Amino acid sequence: MTTDSEWKDERDLGLQPLDALMVARGVDNHALVAASPTQLTHKQVQRARKGRRLTKNMQAKVLDAWLRVAGGQEKVADLFNYRGL
């Protein structure tokens, strides 16, 4: 059986590369939410930055919003150091 601390460790993966990219370019959570053509919330962006485990679909939504804001060529692997569920 999994303990509470083990479950927390599985979900919390630490700050993600997305966070560093956003800080470096001066992009805030609201900019990603506003740029997203799909439903993306401030809470979801915050979870993505802080390393809460996301699904592949949610990682794709964050990537799409990032590309619209930053205009870069990044891929999911450039924003996250894990693969979505």
C-alpha positions in Angstrom: 0.0 0.0 0.0 1.2 3.5 -0.8 1.7 5.9 2.0 0.6 9.6 1.8 4.2 10.8 1.4 4.9 8.3 -1.4 1.8 9.4 -3.2 2.8 13.0 -2.8 6.3 12.2 -4.2 4.7 10.6 -7.3 2.7 13.7 -8.0 5.1 16.5 -7.2 8.0 16.5 -9.6 9.5 19.9 -8.7 9.8 23.1 -10.8 9.6 22.3 -14.5 11.6 23.9 -17.3 8.4 25.7 -18.3 8.8 27.8 -15.1 12.3 28.9 -16.0 11.3 29.7 -19.6 8.4 31.8 -18.4 10.6 33.7 -15.9 13.3 34.3 -18.5 10.9 35.7 -21.0 8.8 37.6 -18.5 5.6 35.6 -19.2 3.0 35.2 -16.5 0.3 32.6 -16.0 -2.4 35.0 -17.3 -0.6 35.4 -20.6 -0.8 31.6 -21.2 -4.4 31.5 -20.2 -5.3 34.4 -22.4 -3.4 32.9 -25.4 -4.9 29.4 -25.1 -7.6 28.6 -27.7 -8.8 25.8 -25.5 -10.0 25.9 -21.9 -6.9 26.5 -19.8 -7.1 27.9 -16.2 -4.6 29.8 -14.1 -4.6 26.9 -11.7 -3.6 24.4 -14.4 -0.8 26.7 -15.5 0.4 26.9 -11.9 0.3 23.2 -11.5 2.3 22.8 -14.8 5.0 25.2 -13.5 5.3 23.6 -10.1 5.6 20.1 -11.3 2.2 18.6 -10.4 1.8 15.6 -12.7 -0.4 16.4 -15.7 -1.9 14.3 -18.4 -0.5 14.3 -22.0 -3.6 16.2 -23.1 -3.0 19.0 -20.5 0.7 19.2 -21.4 -0.3 19.6 -25.0 -2.6 22.5 -24.1 0.1 24.2 -22.1 2.6 23.7 -25.0 0.1 25.2 -27.5 -0.5 28.3 -25.3 3.3 28.6 -24.8 4.0 28.5 -28.5 1.3 31.2 -29.1 2.9 33.5 -26.5 6.6 32.9 -27.1 6.5 32.0 -30.8 9.2 29.4 -30.3 9.8 25.9 -31.6 9.7 24.1 -28.2 8.3 20.6 -27.7 6.6 19.0 -24.7 10.0 17.6 -23.6 11.4 21.2 -23.5 8.7 22.3 -21.1 8.4 19.2 -18.9 10.9 16.8 -17.5 8.4 13.9 -17.4 5.9 12.3 -19.8 2.2 13.0 -19.1 -0.1 10.2 -18.0 
